[in-house]
Amino acid sequence: MLLLGLVGRRTQTTLSFLKRTLTTTCYNTTTTTELLLLSKPVASLNNINPRAATTTAVLLRAIHGTVFVKYPTATSQNRDATMPERRPFVRLPADVYPVNYGLCLKPDLVDFTFEGKLEAAVEVTQATNQIVMNCADIDIITASFAAEGGEEINATGFNYQNEDEKVTLSFPSALQKGSGTLKIDFVGELNDKMKGFYRSKYATPAGDVRYAAVTQFEATDARRAFPCWDEPAIKATFDITLIVPKERVALSNMNVIDRKPYPDDDSLVEVKFATTPIMSTYLVAFVIGEYDFVESQSSDGVTVRVYTPLGKSEQGKFALEVATKTLPFYKEYFSVPYPLPKIDLIAIADFAAGAMENWGLVTYRETALLIDPQNSCSSSRQWVALVVGHELAHQWFGNLVTMEWWTHLWLNEGFASWIEYLCVDHCFPEYDIWTQFVSADYTRALDLDALDNSHPIEVNVGHPSEVDEIFDAISYSKGASVIRMLHNYIGDEDFRKGMNAYLLKFQHKNASTEDLWDCLEQASGLPIAAVMSSWTKQMGFPIIVVDQEQQGDDRILKISQKKFCASGPHNGEDCPSWMVPISICSSEDATCTKLKVLLDCAETTITLNNVGPDQWVKINPGTVGFYRIQYSSSMLDSLLPGVRDLSLQPVDRLGLQNDLFSLSRAGMISTVEVLKLMEAFVNEPNYTVWSDLSCNLGVLSSLLSHTDFHEEIQEFIRDLFTPIGLKLGWDSRPGEGHLDALLRGLVLGKLGKAGHKPTLEEARRRFKDHVEGKQILSADLRSPVYLAVLKHGDSATLDTMMKLHKLADMQEERNRIERVLGAISAPDLIQKVLNFALSEEVRPQDTVSVIGGVAGSSKQGRKAAWKFVKDNWDELHNRYQGGFLISRLIKLSVDGFAVDKMAAEVKSFFESHHAPSAERTVQQCCENILLNAAWLKRDADDIHQYLLQRKGPPV
């Protein structure tokens, strides 16, 4: 799954659901009194008193003679108050396990309910009179078990343990060891929470509002669609049948093998799919809706389809091209063929994450799959290529071989987050994607992992509520970074050999982190497990401290390691250490590694032969090792000319600047030193280097918004970005490529936001022509122009932007506008944008980025966004609870504060407004606020003096 978020729990069961199920399923057996009882509002099924309940399922159970026990669940408001500590968690018992699920589902796209029938072939490993399964937000009507060749036994009781999302089926006599069939009839709701089996709202080309029924099961939500053994290690095959309106498209993991009229209703059809390979429940998927598609075949004969909204099949062609190139690439890289006959990629309107790797049916946000040749920008094309590469990698790494338990989630996500770049580099070498990896993933992971409230890559996960917390930059970006470091340490040939051995040994099975290390160790002969456990089992990373001495023609390097913390180096007695692969290069050849060593102790001395006194020495060429570097003054001074004359590689120019910026935030050097270094980038041509500079200057600008000299840092930004802005101009030139387009958008956006007058005037002129239809803005210029005119705009500008949003036919354009609306400056208009975030105009998954855009744009915006989150917490929490969109919302809203008392306020708010899946995020945000406050107190005066001095004396 590509990280953007997962979301909350089910709302109250609707009256229409109860009435409809009653009238269609058991109307003749329901008394008038029972129907009258249903005319009153019904509480959530999770909170029904078993004795007083009159829900459909209770009535039906009474008919079938079953006993119903349902423990009430703590509400979101009192859950942590009633359970101050996390519940102990026990995995499902092993006495009964599934071999095959025969699953038939009949969704109702009008009343948003579904009926289901499960006929599971199971194996009883030891005699038992109960079966324990996962089940959430589902009501079981009947259940029975028949041993092979034996009589059917009806279950006499269903005991729901809601907090653990389990149900225990009780039988009147023991089920004997051997094979059998478990049958369950059940009903559920097509929820609006973007998890489980849910409804997704879309508009037809004619403007009619309709709903699709779609799934999102990772991590633990298959249990919301059907009772199952919802643990990754309990694999089985699936035979899926969907009963759907005949004019709708029905898709699942496998190809359709039969489609026939449904005997009870001629408006429906029964669609049967081929048997799946053995697989985990979280990878099962089904989609029912209206879609167009484009189709192709990969060079190795796999049918590839991209499903798009009606009338937009043209927008699926780019993803189709990427997918058909990617499948053969992975087949060759892994030396293992793709095992299914087809793969579908489908754009879902309401989708919480970026994408989900369901085997053979990959689901995406529209913006992660659809590309309009005229109206999509270069960054969107790149994003789609990366996401397609990520999800298709999972078809092998995750689907064919699956982690044994969620503790090993990083194996899935870290690996896919690394190899997506390898794949895109193969398909689009002009993207210079590995340099972008350093800015997008590597530095992001370093920043998060420097916090005291980080966590190891491998986290022990028990209760389902803990799983969502680890879908973060540590599992994804740090995971990808340490695999990149490992690949570099082993070498590509042995790495591929080990990967092939791993996939062949564990295909259709489950594996742990140690299993991968074993295969790579055997392939390479290197101590992989010893090296890598220091990176995956403890949190954080080292700072490598380097000093040098010249002895004749040799350079002596003294290298030591200690834990790097965002608050400064770790000085405690129990300082952790890492086994660090260290590479070293010199100015003789900045691209060639001169020496490789494994630093497996606190410090060491290294001799570099034939390195003269006039040569510089660089640690970590390519910025591959996952650590920060602190050079001695003399070493740093010798490296700085390599920034100005570009003799250092782009990725190393970026890494040097990023390390120094991080050291300044930690109080290890003055921020003024970093500002001086930044001025040396005036000749920089590389997009990714500018992107990282821009990001760090954005952090500094946000920090200094708490001072009275914020305008001075804007002037610094204008001075730094003006030369490259003038060089690039506004319009693309013949021979320019992908990276030029990205750089132009970045630079113009930065200058416009910082109030560079010529840029602002041109942005306003082009915006006016765009709105009036005289000259439509190219897709790559829209974000920077929209940002500039809004940042320095008024209510008329905002109204015009809102109209553009309403008229936009493409989700990419709507998202582009939503992300920049928060740039508006006037307090009343900021409030208008915040209210808009929760309106019907914004899809639920996009509300977070609108609020985040407000919080990230100004000091006033930050205060207003935080107040808005507090005032609307119940609605936001109900919408996103239990998933990581809530974590994203919290982080975007409060991370930019820089006053100690705000950390206390945030902590206090979340002590009384619990968000269990975001506990670590709250702690990280409070830590960041305190770090910002300390940084400001420490360096604000020096920064101010430097910014004044560089302007020179007044003339």
MOLINBEL-V267671 format. One record per residue. RES is the residue in one small letter. SS is DSSP state (~ for helix, > for strand, _ for the rest). OMEGA is omega in radians with two decimals (none if undefined). NEAR is the number of other C-alpha atoms within 10 Angstrom. Layout:
((RES,SS,OMEGA,NEAR) (RES,SS,OMEGA,NEAR))
//
This chain:
((m,_,3.09,27) (l,>,-2.98,21) (l,_,2.84,19) (l,_,3.06,18) (g,_,2.95,24) (l,_,-3.02,27) (v,_,-2.82,27) (g,_,-3.00,21) (r,_,-3.05,22) (r,_,3.06,24) (t,_,-3.11,17) (q,_,3.08,15) (t,_,-3.05,20) (t,_,3.11,16) (l,~,-3.11,17) (s,~,3.11,14) (f,~,-3.09,20) (l,~,-3.11,19) (k,~,-3.06,18) (r,~,-3.13,16) (t,~,3.10,21) (l,~,-3.04,20) (t,~,-3.11,14) (t,~,-2.99,9) (t,~,-3.03,13) (c,_,-3.05,14) (y,~,-3.02,13) (n,~,-3.08,9) (t,~,-3.09,12) (t,_,-3.09,15) (t,_,3.10,9) (t,~,-3.13,9) (t,~,-3.12,8) (e,~,3.12,13) (l,~,3.11,16) (l,~,3.10,9) (l,~,-3.11,13) (l,_,-3.14,17) (s,_,3.07,10) (k,_,3.13,9) (p,_,-3.12,11) (v,_,3.14,18) (a,_,3.08,16) (s,_,3.13,15) (l,~,-3.11,21) (n,~,-3.03,23) (n,~,-3.09,17) (i,_,2.99,17) (n,_,-3.05,14) (p,_,-3.07,16) (r,_,-3.06,9) (a,_,-3.00,8) (a,_,3.11,16) (t,_,3.14,18) (t,_,3.10,25) (t,~,-3.02,24) (a,~,3.14,22) (v,~,3.12,21) (l,~,-3.10,18) (l,~,3.12,20) (r,~,3.11,21) (a,~,3.13,13) (i,~,-3.05,14) (h,~,3.02,15) (g,_,3.13,14) (t,_,3.10,21) (v,>,-3.05,16) (f,>,3.03,17) (v,>,-3.13,17) (k,>,3.11,17) (y,_,3.09,15) (p,_,-3.13,17) (t,_,3.01,17) (a,_,3.12,16) (t,_,-3.14,12) (s,_,-3.10,18) (q,_,-3.06,13) (n,_,-3.02,14) (r,~,-3.06,15) (d,~,3.09,18) (a,~,-3.13,14) (t,~,-3.13,10) (m,_,-3.05,10) (p,_,3.11,9) (e,_,3.12,8) (r,_,-3.10,12) (r,_,2.97,12) (p,_,-3.05,8) (f,_,3.11,12) (v,_,3.08,9) (r,_,-3.07,11) (l,_,3.10,17) (p,_,-3.05,11) (a,_,-3.06,13) (d,_,3.03,15) (v,>,3.09,24) (y,>,-3.07,23) (p,>,3.01,20) (v,>,3.11,18) (n,>,3.02,20) (y,>,2.91,23) (g,>,-2.97,17) (l,>,3.07,19) (c,>,-3.12,20) (l,>,3.14,21) (k,>,-3.13,18) (p,>,3.04,25) (d,>,-3.04,18) (l,_,3.09,19) (v,_,-3.11,10) (d,_,3.05,17) (f,_,3.05,20) (t,>,2.97,25) (f,>,3.03,22) (e,>,-3.12,21) (g,>,3.03,23) (k,>,3.10,22) (l,>,3.02,21) (e,>,-3.00,19) (a,>,2.97,24) (a,>,-3.06,22) (v,>,3.08,22) (e,>,3.07,22) (v,>,-3.06,19) (t,_,3.02,15) (q,_,-3.05,13) (a,_,-3.13,14) (t,>,3.07,16) (n,>,3.07,13) (q,>,3.08,19) (i,>,3.13,22) (v,>,-3.13,22) (m,>,2.98,21) (n,>,-3.13,24) (c,_,3.13,26) (a,_,3.09,26) (d,_,3.12,25) (i,>,3.05,21) (d,>,3.12,24) (i,>,-3.14,24) (i,>,3.11,22) (t,>,3.04,22) (a,>,3.11,26) (s,>,3.10,18) (f,>,3.06,23) (a,>,3.05,18) (a,>,-3.13,20) (e,_,-3.12,14) (g,_,-3.10,8) (g,_,-3.12,10) (e,_,3.12,9) (e,>,3.10,16) (i,>,3.11,17) (n,>,3.04,22) (a,>,-3.12,25) (t,>,3.12,18) (g,>,3.06,21) (f,>,-3.11,25) (n,>,-3.08,16) (y,>,3.00,24) (q,>,-2.95,19) (n,_,-3.09,19) (e,_,3.12,18) (d,_,3.13,19) (e,_,3.13,19) (k,>,2.98,21) (v,>,3.05,23) (t,>,3.08,18) (l,>,-3.12,22) (s,>,-3.13,22) (f,>,-3.05,21) (p,>,3.10,12) (s,>,-3.05,13) (a,>,3.01,13) (l,>,-3.03,22) (q,_,3.14,15) (k,_,-3.14,15) (g,>,-3.10,14) (s,>,3.10,19) (g,>,3.14,23) (t,>,3.07,22) (l,>,3.11,22) (k,>,3.11,21) (i,>,2.94,21) (d,>,-3.05,18) (f,>,3.06,20) (v,>,3.12,23) (g,>,-3.12,23) (e,>,2.96,27) (l,_,-2.97,28) (n,>,3.10,22) (d,_,-3.05,21) (k,_,3.11,26) (m,_,3.05,29) (k,_,-3.07,30) (g,>,3.06,30) (f,>,-2.97,29) (y,>,-3.14,27) (r,>,-3.14,28) (s,>,-3.05,23) (k,>,3.09,14) (y,>,3.11,18) (a,>,3.06,13) (t,_,3.08,14) (p,_,3.12,12) (a,_,3.10,6) (g,_,3.12,8) (d,_,3.11,8) (v,>,3.12,10) (r,>,-3.11,15) (y,>,2.97,19) (a,>,3.01,23) (a,>,-3.01,24) (v,>,-3.09,25) (t,>,2.92,30) (q,>,-2.99,31) (f,_,3.14,23) (e,_,0.20,22) (a,_,-2.94,23) (t,_,-3.06,22) (d,_,2.97,23) (a,~,-3.14,28) (r,~,3.07,24) (r,~,3.13,29) (a,_,3.11,28) (f,_,3.08,31) (p,_,-3.02,25) (c,>,3.00,22) (w,_,-2.89,25) (d,_,3.07,27) (e,_,-3.00,21) (p,_,-3.08,23) (a,_,-3.12,18) (i,_,-3.06,20) (k,_,3.09,23) (a,>,2.99,21) (t,>,-3.08,19) (f,>,2.95,24) (d,>,-3.00,19) (i,>,3.04,24) (t,>,3.11,25) (l,>,3.07,24) (i,>,-2.91,23) (v,>,3.03,24) (p,>,-2.96,22) (k,_,3.14,17) (e,_,-3.14,11) (r,_,3.01,15) (v,>,3.07,16) (a,>,-3.10,26) (l,>,2.99,23) (s,>,-3.05,27) (n,_,-3.05,27) (m,_,3.13,26) (n,_,3.10,19) (v,>,3.07,16) (i,>,3.10,10) (d,>,3.08,11) (r,>,-3.07,16) (k,>,3.12,12) (p,>,3.09,16) (y,_,-2.98,16) (p,_,-3.05,10) (d,_,-3.06,8) (d,_,-3.05,9) (d,_,3.06,10) (s,_,-3.08,12) (l,>,2.99,19) (v,>,3.11,21) (e,>,-3.07,20) (v,>,-3.11,23) (k,>,-3.09,23) (f,>,3.11,20) (a,_,3.11,16) (t,_,3.12,18) (t,_,2.88,21) (p,_,3.04,19) (i,_,-3.00,18) (m,>,3.12,24) (s,_,-3.09,29) (t,~,-3.05,28) (y,~,-3.11,25) (l,~,3.09,24) (v,_,3.14,23) (a,_,2.93,27) (f,>,-3.13,21) (v,>,3.06,23) (i,>,-3.12,23) (g,>,3.13,22) (e,_,-3.06,18) (y,_,2.87,21) (d,>,3.09,17) (f,>,2.93,21) (v,>,-3.00,17) (e,>,3.04,16) (s,>,3.03,16) (q,>,3.07,17) (s,_,-3.11,17) (s,_,3.10,12) (d,_,2.93,12) (g,_,3.11,14) (v,_,3.08,19) (t,>,-3.12,16) (v,>,3.05,22) (r,>,2.99,24) (v,>,-3.14,28) (y,>,-3.07,27) (t,>,2.98,25) (p,_,-3.13,23) (l,_,3.08,13) (g,_,-3.07,12) (k,_,-3.09,19) (s,~,3.11,19) (e,~,-3.09,15) (q,~,3.10,24) (g,~,-2.98,26) (k,~,-3.14,24) (f,~,3.13,18) (a,~,3.10,24) (l,~,3.11,27) (e,~,-3.13,18) (v,~,-3.08,19) (a,~,-3.11,26) (t,~,3.03,21) (k,~,-3.00,19) (t,~,-3.10,24) (l,~,3.10,25) (p,~,3.11,20) (f,~,-3.14,18) (y,~,3.11,21) (k,~,-3.13,16) (e,~,-3.08,12) (y,~,-3.10,15) (f,~,-3.00,22) (s,_,3.09,17) (v,_,-3.11,15) (p,_,3.01,15) (y,_,-2.91,21) (p,_,-3.11,14) (l,_,-3.12,16) (p,_,-3.09,12) (k,>,2.92,19) (i,>,3.09,26) (d,>,3.01,24) (l,>,-3.02,28) (i,>,3.13,26) (a,>,-3.12,22) (i,>,-3.06,28) (a,_,-3.14,23) (d,_,-3.03,23) (f,_,-2.97,29) (a,_,-3.12,27) (a,_,3.04,24) (g,_,3.13,21) (a,>,-3.13,29) (m,>,-2.91,29) (e,_,-3.14,27) (n,_,-3.01,31) (w,_,3.09,31) (g,_,3.11,27) (l,>,-3.05,25) (v,>,-3.12,24) (t,>,-3.05,30) (y,>,2.77,28) (r,>,3.12,21) (e,~,-3.07,24) (t,~,3.12,23) (a,~,-3.09,25) (l,_,-2.98,30) (l,_,3.10,31) (i,_,3.06,25) (d,_,-3.08,19) (p,_,-3.10,13) (q,_,-2.92,9) (n,_,3.08,16) (s,_,-3.12,19) (c,_,-3.09,23) (s,~,-3.12,18) (s,~,3.09,16) (s,~,3.10,19) (r,~,3.13,20) (q,~,3.14,16) (w,~,3.13,14) (v,~,3.14,22) (a,~,3.14,27) (l,~,-3.10,25) (v,~,3.09,25) (v,~,3.11,26) (g,~,-3.14,28) (h,~,-3.05,28) (e,~,3.13,29) (l,~,3.04,28) (a,~,3.13,28) (h,~,-3.12,25) (q,_,3.03,25) (w,_,-2.97,24) (f,>,-3.06,22) (g,_,-3.10,29) (n,_,3.10,27) (l,_,3.00,22) (v,>,-3.00,24) (t,>,3.09,29) (m,>,-3.09,22) (e,_,3.14,17) (w,_,-3.03,16) (w,~,3.02,25) (t,~,-3.08,18) (h,~,3.12,22) (l,~,-3.07,27) (w,~,3.12,27) (l,~,3.08,26) (n,~,-2.92,25) (e,~,3.10,28) (g,~,-3.13,24) (f,~,-3.13,25) (a,~,3.13,29) (s,~,3.04,33) (w,~,-2.99,25) (i,~,3.04,21) (e,~,3.11,24) (y,~,3.09,23) (l,~,-3.13,21) (c,~,-3.12,26) (v,~,3.08,25) (d,~,3.09,17) (h,~,-3.08,15) (c,~,-3.04,17) (f,_,-3.11,16) (p,~,-3.12,12) (e,~,-3.13,12) (y,~,-3.06,16) (d,_,-2.90,17) (i,~,-3.13,22) (w,~,3.02,18) (t,~,3.12,21) (q,~,3.09,18) (f,~,-3.08,20) (v,~,3.13,24) (s,~,-3.01,22) (a,~,-3.02,16) (d,~,-3.02,20) (y,~,-3.08,25) (t,~,3.11,25) (r,~,3.13,16) (a,~,3.10,24) (l,~,-3.12,25) (d,~,-3.12,15) (l,~,-3.03,21) (d,~,3.08,23) (a,_,-3.11,23) (l,_,3.05,21) (d,_,-3.12,16) (n,_,2.98,18) (s,_,3.08,18) (h,_,3.09,20) (p,_,3.05,18) (i,_,3.10,30) (e,_,-3.11,23) (v,_,3.06,21) (n,_,-3.10,14) (v,_,3.08,18) (g,_,-3.09,17) (h,_,-3.13,16) (p,~,-3.11,18) (s,~,-3.12,17) (e,~,-2.99,18) (v,~,-3.04,22) (d,~,-3.11,24) (e,~,-3.06,20) (i,~,3.00,25) (f,_,-3.04,21) (d,_,-3.06,22) (a,~,3.08,22) (i,~,3.13,28) (s,~,-3.06,27) (y,~,-2.95,27) (s,~,3.05,28) (k,~,3.08,30) (g,~,3.13,28) (a,~,-3.08,29) (s,~,-3.13,26) (v,~,3.05,22) (i,~,3.06,21) (r,~,3.11,21) (m,~,3.12,19) (l,~,3.12,20) (h,~,3.12,17) (n,~,-3.13,15) (y,~,-3.09,22) (i,~,-2.98,19) (g,_,-2.98,12) (d,~,-3.04,12) (e,~,-3.14,11) (d,~,3.11,17) (f,~,-3.13,19) (r,~,3.12,19) (k,~,3.13,18) (g,~,3.12,22) (m,~,3.13,20) (n,~,3.12,18) (a,~,3.13,19) (y,~,-3.11,21) (l,~,3.14,22) (l,~,-3.11,15) (k,~,-3.01,14) (f,~,-3.11,15) (q,_,-3.09,19) (h,_,3.12,20) (k,>,3.12,21) (n,>,-3.08,21) (a,>,3.08,22) (s,_,3.11,17) (t,~,-3.08,20) (e,~,3.12,14) (d,~,3.11,15) (l,~,3.14,19) (w,~,-3.14,21) (d,~,-3.11,16) (c,~,3.14,22) (l,~,3.12,27) (e,~,3.13,19) (q,~,-3.11,15) (a,~,-3.00,19) (s,~,-3.05,17) (g,_,-3.13,11) (l,_,-3.09,13) (p,_,-3.00,13) (i,~,-3.08,20) (a,~,-3.13,17) (a,~,-3.14,14) (v,~,-2.95,19) (m,~,3.13,20) (s,~,3.10,17) (s,~,3.14,18) (w,~,-3.06,22) (t,~,-3.03,21) (k,_,3.04,13) (q,_,-3.12,16) (m,_,3.07,21) (g,_,-3.09,32) (f,_,-3.10,23) (p,>,2.83,23) (i,>,-3.14,21) (i,>,-3.12,23) (v,>,-3.01,16) (v,>,2.99,21) (d,>,-3.06,17) (q,>,3.07,18) (e,>,3.11,14) (q,>,3.06,14) (q,>,-3.09,14) (g,_,3.12,11) (d,_,-3.09,12) (d,>,3.06,15) (r,>,3.12,21) (i,>,3.13,17) (l,>,3.01,17) (k,>,-3.04,15) (i,>,3.09,20) (s,>,3.12,17) (q,>,2.92,26) (k,>,-3.09,19) (k,>,3.08,22) (f,>,3.08,24) (c,>,-3.13,22) (a,_,3.12,23) (s,_,-3.13,23) (g,>,-3.09,17) (p,>,3.12,18) (h,_,-3.10,16) (n,_,3.14,11) (g,_,-3.13,8) (e,_,-3.08,6) (d,_,-3.09,7) (c,_,3.12,12) (p,_,3.08,17) (s,_,-3.08,19) (w,_,2.94,23) (m,_,-2.90,18) (v,>,2.99,24) (p,>,-3.10,19) (i,>,3.02,21) (s,>,-3.10,22) (i,>,3.03,17) (c,>,3.11,21) (s,>,-3.12,22) (s,_,3.06,18) (e,_,3.04,13) (d,>,-3.05,11) (a,_,-3.10,20) (t,_,-3.03,15) (c,_,3.12,14) (t,_,-3.11,16) (k,_,-3.08,17) (l,>,3.04,15) (k,>,3.06,13) (v,>,3.03,12) (l,>,3.14,13) (l,>,-3.09,19) (d,_,3.11,15) (c,_,-3.07,12) (a,_,3.13,15) (e,>,3.14,14) (t,>,3.07,12) (t,>,-3.08,12) (i,>,3.07,13) (t,>,3.04,16) (l,>,-3.11,19) (n,_,3.04,14) (n,_,3.02,10) (v,_,-3.06,20) (g,_,-3.09,16) (p,_,-3.11,13) (d,_,-3.12,8) (q,_,3.00,13) (w,_,3.10,22) (v,>,-3.10,22) (k,>,3.05,24) (i,>,3.04,21) (n,_,3.09,21) (p,_,-3.07,23) (g,_,3.14,23) (t,_,-3.08,22) (v,_,3.14,24) (g,_,-3.05,21) (f,_,3.12,25) (y,_,3.00,21) (r,>,3.12,25) (i,>,2.99,21) (q,>,3.13,20) (y,>,2.96,20) (s,_,-3.11,12) (s,~,-3.09,10) (s,~,3.14,12) (m,~,-3.13,17) (l,~,-3.14,17) (d,~,-3.12,12) (s,~,-3.13,15) (l,~,-3.02,21) (l,~,3.06,18) (p,~,3.10,14) (g,~,3.03,18) (v,~,-3.07,23) (r,~,-3.09,17) (d,_,3.04,12) (l,_,3.13,17) (s,_,2.96,16) (l,_,3.08,24) (q,_,3.10,17) (p,~,-3.10,20) (v,~,3.11,21) (d,~,3.00,26) (r,~,3.12,23) (l,~,-3.08,26) (g,~,3.13,26) (l,~,3.14,23) (q,~,-3.08,22) (n,~,3.08,21) (d,~,-3.11,18) (l,~,3.11,23) (f,~,3.13,26) (s,~,3.09,24) (l,~,3.13,25) (s,~,3.11,21) (r,~,-3.14,22) (a,_,3.10,22) (g,_,-3.10,19) (m,_,2.99,16) (i,_,3.13,17) (s,_,3.09,19) (t,~,3.12,25) (v,~,3.12,19) (e,~,3.14,14) (v,~,3.11,19) (l,~,3.10,18) (k,~,3.10,11) (l,~,-3.11,18) (m,~,3.14,18) (e,~,3.12,15) (a,~,-3.11,17) (f,~,-3.05,21) (v,~,3.13,17) (n,~,-3.01,14) (e,_,3.12,17) (p,_,-2.93,14) (n,_,-3.12,18) (y,~,-3.02,22) (t,~,3.08,25) (v,~,3.08,25) (w,~,-3.13,22) (s,~,-3.14,19) (d,~,3.04,20) (l,~,-3.12,19) (s,~,-3.14,17) (c,~,-3.13,14) (n,~,3.06,16) (l,~,3.06,20) (g,~,3.09,18) (v,~,-3.13,15) (l,~,3.12,18) (s,~,3.11,21) (s,~,3.13,22) (l,~,-3.06,20) (l,~,3.02,23) (s,_,3.09,20) (h,_,-3.14,18) (t,_,3.10,14) (d,_,3.09,9) (f,_,3.13,15) (h,~,-3.11,16) (e,~,-3.12,15) (e,~,3.12,18) (i,~,3.06,22) (q,~,3.11,21) (e,~,3.08,17) (f,~,3.14,18) (i,~,3.13,23) (r,~,-3.13,21) (d,~,-3.09,15) (l,~,-3.02,18) (f,~,-3.09,23) (t,~,-3.12,18) (p,~,-3.14,14) (i,~,3.09,19) (g,~,3.12,20) (l,~,-3.13,12) (k,~,-3.08,9) (l,~,-3.05,18) (g,_,-3.06,13) (w,_,-2.99,16) (d,_,-3.14,10) (s,_,-3.12,14) (r,_,3.10,11) (p,_,3.10,6) (g,_,3.10,6) (e,_,-3.10,9) (g,_,-3.08,13) (h,~,-3.06,17) (l,~,3.07,18) (d,~,3.13,18) (a,~,3.11,22) (l,~,-3.11,18) (l,~,-3.14,22) (r,~,3.12,23) (g,~,3.14,24) (l,~,-3.04,22) (v,~,-3.14,25) (l,~,3.09,29) (g,~,-3.13,23) (k,~,3.14,25) (l,~,3.14,25) (g,~,-3.14,26) (k,~,-3.12,25) (a,_,3.06,23) (g,_,3.06,21) (h,_,-2.92,20) (k,~,3.14,12) (p,~,3.13,10) (t,~,-3.12,25) (l,~,3.14,23) (e,~,3.14,15) (e,~,3.11,16) (a,~,-3.14,24) (r,~,3.14,19) (r,~,-3.11,13) (r,~,3.10,19) (f,~,3.13,22) (k,~,3.12,16) (d,~,-3.14,14) (h,~,-3.10,15) (v,~,-3.12,15) (e,_,3.10,10) (g,_,-3.14,10) (k,_,-3.11,10) (q,_,-3.10,12) (i,_,3.12,15) (l,_,3.02,17) (s,_,-3.06,15) (a,~,-3.10,20) (d,~,-3.13,21) (l,~,-3.02,22) (r,~,-3.13,23) (s,~,-3.13,21) (p,~,3.14,23) (v,~,3.12,25) (y,~,-3.13,26) (l,~,-3.10,26) (a,~,-3.07,30) (v,~,3.11,26) (l,~,-3.11,24) (k,~,-3.11,25) (h,_,-3.06,18) (g,_,-3.11,17) (d,_,-3.08,14) (s,~,3.12,15) (a,~,3.11,10) (t,~,-3.13,18) (l,~,3.12,23) (d,~,3.12,12) (t,~,-3.13,13) (m,~,3.10,20) (m,~,3.11,19) (k,~,3.09,12) (l,~,3.12,15) (h,~,-3.10,20) (k,~,-3.10,12) (l,~,-3.04,11) (a,_,3.13,14) (d,_,-3.07,11) (m,_,3.13,19) (q,~,3.10,16) (e,~,-3.14,20) (e,~,3.11,20) (r,~,3.12,21) (n,~,3.13,19) (r,~,3.14,17) (i,~,-3.11,21) (e,~,-3.08,26) (r,~,-3.07,21) (v,~,-3.11,24) (l,~,-3.10,29) (g,~,-3.14,31) (a,~,-3.12,27) (i,_,-2.94,29) (s,_,-3.03,21) (a,_,-3.08,16) (p,~,-3.12,12) (d,~,3.13,11) (l,~,3.04,18) (i,~,3.13,23) (q,~,3.12,18) (k,~,3.12,16) (v,~,3.13,24) (l,~,3.09,25) (n,~,3.11,14) (f,~,-3.09,18) (a,~,-3.11,21) (l,_,-3.11,19) (s,_,3.11,12) (e,_,-3.11,8) (e,_,-3.08,13) (v,_,3.11,18) (r,_,-3.04,19) (p,~,-3.09,21) (q,~,-3.07,22) (d,~,3.10,20) (t,~,-3.08,24) (v,~,-3.08,25) (s,~,3.06,22) (v,~,3.13,25) (i,~,3.12,32) (g,~,3.10,27) (g,~,3.08,25) (v,~,-3.08,31) (a,~,-3.04,28) (g,_,-3.00,23) (s,_,-3.08,23) (s,_,3.09,21) (k,~,3.13,19) (q,~,3.13,16) (g,~,-3.13,26) (r,~,3.13,25) (k,~,-3.10,16) (a,~,-3.12,20) (a,~,3.13,27) (w,~,3.09,21) (k,~,-3.13,13) (f,~,3.12,16) (v,~,3.13,19) (k,~,-3.10,15) (d,~,-3.07,11) (n,_,-3.02,12) (w,~,-3.08,13) (d,~,-3.14,14) (e,~,-3.12,12) (l,~,-3.13,20) (h,~,3.10,22) (n,~,-3.11,17) (r,~,-2.96,22) (y,~,-3.01,25) (q,_,3.09,25) (g,_,3.14,26) (g,_,-3.05,31) (f,_,2.93,27) (l,~,3.11,30) (i,~,3.09,25) (s,~,3.14,27) (r,~,3.12,18) (l,~,-3.12,24) (i,~,-3.11,22) (k,~,-3.11,20) (l,~,-3.06,21) (s,~,-2.94,28) (v,~,-3.02,25) (d,_,-3.03,22) (g,_,3.12,24) (f,_,-3.09,26) (a,_,3.11,25) (v,_,-3.07,17) (d,~,-3.05,16) (k,~,3.11,14) (m,~,3.08,16) (a,~,3.12,23) (a,~,-3.14,13) (e,~,3.14,12) (v,~,3.14,19) (k,~,-3.11,16) (s,~,-3.13,11) (f,~,-3.07,12) (f,~,2.97,16) (e,~,3.13,14) (s,~,3.09,12) (h,_,-2.93,17) (h,_,3.03,18) (a,_,-2.99,24) (p,~,-3.08,23) (s,~,-3.12,23) (a,~,-3.08,26) (e,~,-3.11,15) (r,~,3.11,17) (t,~,3.12,24) (v,~,3.12,24) (q,~,3.13,18) (q,~,3.13,18) (c,~,3.12,24) (c,~,3.10,26) (e,~,3.12,20) (n,~,3.13,25) (i,~,3.12,23) (l,~,3.09,21) (l,~,3.11,22) (n,~,-3.12,26) (a,~,3.14,20) (a,~,3.13,19) (w,~,-3.11,20) (l,~,3.14,20) (k,~,-3.03,12) (r,~,-2.91,15) (d,~,-3.01,17) (a,~,-3.08,18) (d,~,-3.13,12) (d,~,3.11,13) (i,~,-3.12,21) (h,~,-3.14,18) (q,~,-3.13,11) (y,~,-3.12,16) (l,~,3.09,18) (l,~,-3.09,14) (q,~,-3.06,10) (r,_,3.09,9) (k,_,3.12,11) (g,_,3.13,8) (p,_,3.12,7) (p,_,-3.12,4) (v,_,none,3))
//
